[in-house]
Amino acid sequence: MTTTQGSVCPNCKANFRCGAVSGDASCWCARLPVLALTPCPPGPVSCFCPDCLKELVLAGSSLLPALPAIRPTANAALQRALQHKIDHKTKPPGALGRLEGLALQIGLIQCSATPVLRQPQILVFAADHGIACENVSAYPQAVTVQMVGNMLAGGAAVNVFARQHGFSLQVIDAGVAADLPAHPQMQSRKIAHGTRNACQQAAMSPVEAKAAIESGMACVRGLPGNVLALGEMGIANTSSAALLLARLAGVSIDEACGRGTGLDDAQLAHKRGVLHRALARHADATQPLAALAALGGFEIAMMTGALLQGAAERRVLLIDGFIAGAAALVACALCPAARDCMVFAHLSAERGHHLLLAHLKAEPLLQLDLRLGEGTGALLAWPLLQAAANFLNDMASFESAGVSGPTPTP
């Protein structure tokens, strides 16, 4: 079945096109992510004409991931108690700067005036990207599997920092373009051997996007502790992150796209041209799940699911750099309350990262010109979270220390 020129939405009256809806955000159908995906979802319906729309919704509902319920951390009474506790430590008000706001956030996440950070975990999601065949990276795609091997051997930067700070580390095969041998520190959750080339077709199908998000959620369920840091490995994943930033935050590709693994000027110009083509090809993929499927990567989709599950479990979510930030961007678009649990570790050297942070109204803890990924920036920021929780719990108050407080204003 195919649509005819006269097929229109019964609500917004816009013409339908086979494989996509009108894109009019005022119409209820535009808010259903599965309807914005191309090509049509598999099933009994092969077009979006009005006669088939209801059947399509029923068939397509099974393609949407079952997202967890996430409650905002807002609690006026607890916030007052935490702020009073912070303000009455033996220091001038605000003298510990950003640590004070961080302590307040951690307390609200844990619903406690005496928060404790326990058994921190880091999950590193690895996957390959079909768009890598467009030569958008300075390194060959084979580096993804090679670096996974390095991580499993304990030799990557993320291993060094995880050991230093006492993080338990697991590597997740989300979609590496190779068959990896079993390893006690690796979970095999491969969706496929890499995504498809977004310049030619959707990077993943709706079924694959759903599976990746739900696999990311499953990775977090049952993890010990209450702190989760996320890392990633995947050649060309700065391209996917830039595409998602452009689509979901309205940033131009030229602003979103950076040098990634170290492109020179000519290579950067080529990368931007490739991403312009990919974005134009999927102009109808405007909703979060649609954009993720058309433009994203398996590791970004799994990190999205992991963040949503972590927020539902009220874990402190330590967000690394540009790629993990892209997953946070998708997660917040799907469930805005997830933002409450996120601590943004650093501002990376990747061009679009500051725009991503600005869109999420996030102020990073560090600025070290990092651009490695792997979760390294998240681990480097960890001591600041410890310091925030420790001063809140262990620092004396004016009353307990017998120290005079500030002189009251006459």
C-alpha positions in Angstrom: 0.0 0.0 0.0 1.2 3.5 -0.7 -0.1 6.9 0.2 -1.8 9.1 -2.3 -1.3 12.8 -2.8 -4.6 13.5 -1.0 -3.8 11.6 2.2 -3.8 14.0 5.1 -3.6 13.9 8.8 -7.2 14.0 10.2 -5.9 16.4 12.9 -3.4 18.8 11.3 -4.6 18.2 7.7 -0.9 18.0 6.5 -0.1 15.7 3.7 1.6 12.4 4.6 4.6 11.0 2.9 5.4 7.3 2.9 7.9 6.6 5.7 7.4 9.9 7.5 4.8 12.2 9.0 4.3 15.9 8.4 6.7 17.0 11.1 4.1 19.5 12.4 4.8 19.6 16.1 1.3 20.8 16.9 -0.2 17.5 15.7 -0.4 14.7 18.3 1.0 12.2 15.8 4.3 14.1 15.6 4.9 13.4 19.3 5.0 9.7 18.7 8.7 8.9 18.0 8.0 5.7 16.1 6.0 7.7 13.5 9.0 9.9 12.7 11.3 7.1 11.7 12.2 6.1 8.2 11.7 3.6 6.7 8.4 2.4 8.0 8.5 0.2 11.1 8.1 -3.5 10.2 4.7 -5.0 10.6 1.3 -5.1 8.9 1.2 -1.4 8.0 3.3 -0.1 5.1 2.1 3.5 4.9 1.0 6.5 7.0 -2.3 7.2 5.3 -5.2 8.1 7.6 -6.8 4.7 7.1 -3.7 3.0 8.4 -2.7 5.4 11.1 -4.5 3.8 14.0 -3.3 0.4 13.0 0.3 1.7 12.8 0.2 3.2 16.3 -1.0 -0.1 17.7 1.7 -2.1 15.8 4.4 0.5 16.5 3.8 0.8 20.2 5.8 -2.4 20.7 8.8 -0.6 19.2 9.0 2.0 21.9 11.3 1.2 24.9 9.7 0.8 28.3 11.3 3.7 30.0 11.5 3.7 33.8 9.6 6.1 36.0 11.9 9.0 37.2 10.9 11.3 40.0 12.3 14.8 40.3 14.6 15.3 43.2 12.9 18.5 44.3 12.1 18.4 48.0 11.6 21.8 49.6 11.9 20.7 53.2 15.0 18.6 52.6 16.6 21.4 50.5 16.1 23.9 53.4 17.6 21.4 55.9 20.6 20.8 53.6 21.2 24.5 53.0 21.0 25.2 56.7 23.5 22.5 57.4 25.9 23.8 54.7 25.5 27.5 55.8 26.3 26.6 59.4 29.6 24.8 58.8 32.7 26.6 60.2 33.2 28.8 57.1 31.7 32.0 55.6 28.5 31.4 53.6 29.4 30.2 50.1 33.1 30.0 50.9 33.4 26.4 49.5 32.0 27.6 46.2 30.8 25.0 43.8 31.3 22.2 46.4 28.3 23.6 48.3 25.9 23.3 45.4 27.3 19.8 44.7 26.7 18.7 48.3 23.2 20.0 48.0 22.6 18.1 44.8 24.0 14.8 46.2 21.8 15.1 49.3 18.7 15.7 47.2 19.5 12.8 44.9 19.9 10.5 47.9 16.9 12.0 49.8 19.3 12.4 52.8 20.9 15.2 54.8 23.8 12.8 55.4 24.5 11.3 51.9 27.1 8.6 51.5 28.8 7.7 48.2 29.2 3.9 48.0 30.9 1.4 45.6 31.3 3.7 42.6 30.9 1.9 39.2 32.0 2.8 35.7 30.6 1.2 32.6 32.4 1.7 29.3 30.2 1.1 26.3 31.9 0.2 23.0 30.5 0.2 19.5 31.4 0.9 15.9 29.8 3.4 13.5 28.9 2.9 9.9 29.6 6.5 9.2 33.3 5.8 9.8 33.5 4.5 6.2 33.2 8.2 5.2 36.7 8.9 6.6 35.4 11.2 9.4 38.1 10.0 11.9 41.9 10.2 11.9 42.0 6.6 13.1 40.8 3.4 11.3 37.7 1.6 12.6 39.9 -1.3 13.8 41.0 0.8 16.7 37.7 0.3 18.5 38.3 -3.4 19.0 41.9 -2.9 19.7 41.2 -0.4 22.4 38.6 -2.7 23.9 41.3 -5.3 24.2 43.6 -2.7 25.8 40.9 -1.9 28.4 40.3 -5.6 29.2 44.1 -6.0 29.6 44.0 -3.1 32.1 46.2 -0.7 30.0 43.9 2.1 29.0 43.7 5.5 30.8 40.3 4.6 32.1 41.8 1.5 33.8 44.5 3.6 35.4 42.1 6.2 36.9 39.5 3.6 37.9 42.2 1.7 39.9 43.4 5.0 41.4 39.9 6.0 42.6 38.4 2.6 43.5 35.9 2.3 40.7 34.7 -1.1 39.6 35.0 -1.2 35.8 33.0 -3.2 33.2 33.3 -2.9 29.4 30.0 -3.4 27.5 30.1 -4.6 23.9 27.2 -2.6 22.5 28.0 -3.1 18.9 31.7 -3.6 18.1 32.3 -4.7 14.5 34.1 -7.8 15.6 33.4 -10.9 17.6 35.1 -10.5 21.0 36.3 -13.3 23.2 34.6 -13.7 26.6 36.2 -11.8 29.5 35.2 -11.5 33.1 35.2 -7.7 32.9 33.1 -7.6 29.7 29.4 -7.9 29.1 28.4 -8.9 25.6 25.3 -7.1 24.6 26.0 -6.6 20.9 23.1 -5.3 18.9 24.9 -5.7 15.6 28.4 -5.4 14.2 28.3 -1.6 14.1 25.6 0.8 13.0 24.8 1.6 9.3 26.1 4.6 7.5 23.8 7.5 8.4 24.7 9.2 5.1 22.8 6.4 3.3 20.2 5.1 5.7 19.2 5.2 9.4 22.1 4.2 11.6 19.8 1.7 13.4 16.3 0.4 13.0 13.6 1.2 15.6 13.9 -2.4 16.9 17.7 -2.0 17.3 17.3 1.4 19.0 14.8 0.0 21.5 17.0 -3.0 22.2 20.0 -0.8 22.8 18.2 1.5 25.2 16.7 -1.5 27.1 20.1 -3.2 27.2 21.6 -0.1 28.8 18.9 -0.1 31.4 19.6 -3.8 32.1 23.3 -3.1 32.6 22.5 -0.8 35.6 19.9 -3.0 37.3 21.5 -4.9 40.1 24.8 -2.9 40.1 26.1 -2.3 43.6 26.7 1.1 45.0 25.0 4.4 44.3 27.4 6.2 41.9 27.5 5.5 38.2 30.1 6.9 35.7 29.8 6.2 32.0 32.5 6.0 29.4 32.6 5.0 25.7 34.8 3.8 22.9 33.9 3.9 19.3 35.8 5.3 16.3 33.6 8.1 14.6 31.4 8.5 17.7 32.1 12.3 17.8 30.2 12.4 14.5 27.1 10.7 15.9 27.3 13.0 19.0 27.6 16.1 16.8 24.6 15.0 14.7 22.5 14.5 17.8 23.5 17.8 19.2 22.6 19.5 16.0 19.3 17.9 15.7 18.1 17.9 19.3 19.6 21.3 20.4 19.3 23.2 17.1 23.0 23.8 16.9 24.5 24.1 13.4 26.8 21.3 12.2 29.7 23.7 11.9 29.4 24.6 15.6 28.7 21.0 16.7 31.4 19.3 14.8 35.0 19.2 16.1 38.3 17.6 15.3 37.5 14.4 17.2 40.7 12.3 17.2 42.8 15.1 15.8 41.7 16.0 12.3 43.5 18.7 10.4 41.7 21.6 8.7 41.0 19.7 5.4 39.8 16.6 7.2 37.6 18.7 9.5 36.0 20.4 6.4 35.4 16.9 4.9 33.8 15.7 8.2 31.5 18.7 8.3 30.4 18.0 4.7 29.6 14.4 5.6 27.6 15.4 8.6 25.6 18.0 6.6 24.6 15.2 4.2 23.6 12.8 7.0 21.5 15.5 8.8 19.8 16.5 5.5 19.0 12.8 4.7 17.2 12.4 8.0 15.4 15.8 8.2 12.2 14.2 9.4 13.9 12.5 12.4 13.2 15.3 14.8 11.9 13.5 17.9 14.5 12.1 20.4 14.1 8.4 19.7 13.8 9.0 16.0 17.0 11.1 16.0 18.8 8.6 18.1 17.9 5.8 15.7 18.7 7.7 12.5 21.9 9.5 13.6 23.2 7.8 16.8 25.3 4.9 17.8 24.7 1.7 19.8 27.0 2.9 22.7 25.1 6.2 22.8 21.8 4.5 22.9 22.9 2.1 25.6 24.3 5.0 27.7 20.9 6.7 27.3 19.2 3.7 28.8 21.8 3.4 31.5 21.3 7.0 32.5 17.6 6.7 32.6 17.8 3.5 34.8 20.4 5.2 37.0 18.2 8.2 37.5 15.2 6.0 38.3 17.3 4.3 41.0 18.5 7.7 42.3 22.2 7.1 41.6 24.6 10.0 41.3 25.3 10.0 37.6 28.8 11.3 36.7 28.8 12.4 33.1 32.0 12.4 31.1 32.6 14.4 28.0 31.0 15.0 24.5 29.9 11.5 23.7 28.4 10.7 27.2 27.0 14.2 27.1 25.1 13.3 23.8 23.6 10.3 25.7 22.6 12.7 28.5 21.0 15.0 25.9 18.8 12.2 24.6 18.0 11.0 28.1 16.9 14.4 29.2 14.8 14.9 26.1 13.0 11.7 26.9 12.7 12.2 30.7 13.6 15.7 31.8 13.7 14.7 35.5 16.8 12.5 34.8 18.8 15.8 34.6 18.5 16.2 38.4 20.8 13.2 39.0 23.5 14.2 36.6 26.8 15.8 37.6 28.8 17.0 34.6 32.4 16.2 35.1 34.3 18.5 32.7 34.3 20.7 29.7 36.2 18.9 27.0 38.2 20.3 24.1 35.7 19.0 21.6 34.1 21.9 19.8 30.5 21.3 20.4 30.7 20.3 24.1 30.2 23.7 25.5 27.1 24.1 23.5 25.7 20.8 24.7 26.4 21.8 28.3 24.7 25.1 27.7 21.6 23.4 26.3 21.4 21.2 29.4 22.1 24.2 31.7 25.0 22.3 33.1 28.1 23.8 34.7 31.1 21.3 34.5 33.3 20.7 37.5 36.6 20.7 35.6 38.2 22.2 32.4 41.4 20.3 31.6 41.2 20.3 27.7 40.5 16.5 27.8 39.3 14.8 24.6 40.0 11.2 25.2 36.6 9.8 26.3 36.5 6.4 27.9 35.0 8.1 31.1 38.4 9.5 32.0 37.1 13.0 32.8 34.3 11.5 35.0 36.9 9.6 37.1 39.1 12.7 37.4 36.2 14.7 38.9 35.3 12.0 41.4 37.4 13.4 44.3 35.3 16.6 44.1 32.1 14.6 44.8 33.8 12.9 47.7 34.9 16.2 49.1 31.4 17.6 48.8 29.8 14.7 50.7 32.6 14.6 53.3 32.5 18.3 54.2 28.7 18.0 54.5 29.0 15.1 56.9 32.2 15.6 58.8 33.0 19.3 58.9 32.1 20.9 62.3 29.4 23.5 62.6 29.9 26.8 64.4 27.9 25.4 67.4 29.7 22.0 67.6 33.1 23.6 67.4 32.4 26.5 69.7 33.3 28.9 67.0 31.6 32.3 66.8 29.4 32.7 63.8 29.0 35.8 61.6 28.0 39.0 63.4 24.3 39.7 62.9 23.5 42.6 60.8 22.3 45.5 63.0 
